[in-house]
């Protein structure tokens, strides 16, 4: 059995994991066919599928979570769950397919809610069920497991922590009713202001009281490969790494830790990651982000780092820093292309220590 653990944010992490699952399914099918117990004999023995199956665990950022309209919203968990379960709006990359906004419009008519963060009616059902579970004593891990029973994502989804950790930003300039120096929720900065208002820092509210959710440290410790997909390195993967114990677990695991650059040719693959990187003083480049994560030979977390073909010139500097690197096509244009990226992350030259 191949055990793969992924540290994921929202859209990028979700789409990468979907490609990973497709690749592993094809490899499992091939291995089963080539096994002495493959075919009819394997089916009769009842051992082949179990022995050949790969296991994927996705540790998901919950720093984007918030309370809205009395509901607990978990944007990244839901994006991963919907994407892997086949319910995502492919056009948006988040939320449910074929949504309406009738309920959000009614909430707005009462002068409540956020006009810049409207929730679809189908998506609201998920938030209602989650909130009901939480208010009746369930942990976020248990609520996530319950929701996944419907969606059957094909991977185990774990929140990074059961404690509520919310990412806020400190404004460097006035913005509407906010003043320079104010802390506002990351989603307001990201969605309402499109990350155009300068900020001085990211603040993880609740981080001091947070611990890794059950199963998180074990999933890192027991993995064969840990993958940092093309998610935001500051507010997605970076927030996961900030949970006490997770960074240490990455540095201690016997698994190979492989990262995939979210930056191609000096631009973020999706979203405004460049605004996040500039806030913490990191250049928007595949090289700089790889060095930001750092090598496990030093005090970092990476063994290997994949960059796009257009960033091949970064490979020598990454190798010199102790990070094995390769330049391969990284555009996730469709599931098949993404599966090939996953194959590159798992190939022996990169994924074997």
PyMOL commands that set and color helices and strands:
alter all, ss='L'
color gray80, all
select helices_A, chain A and resi 11-34+39-45+48-52+75-85+102-109+121-135+140-151+186-192+207-209+216-221+237-242+246-252+273-279+286-293+309-320+335-346+348-351
alter helices_A, ss='H'
color red, helices_A
select strands_A, chain A and resi 3-8+55-60+66-68+71-73+156-159+166-171+183-185+199-205+225-228+256-260+263-264+267-268+304-307+324-327
alter strands_A, ss='S'
color yellow, strands_A
deselect
rebuild
show_as cartoon
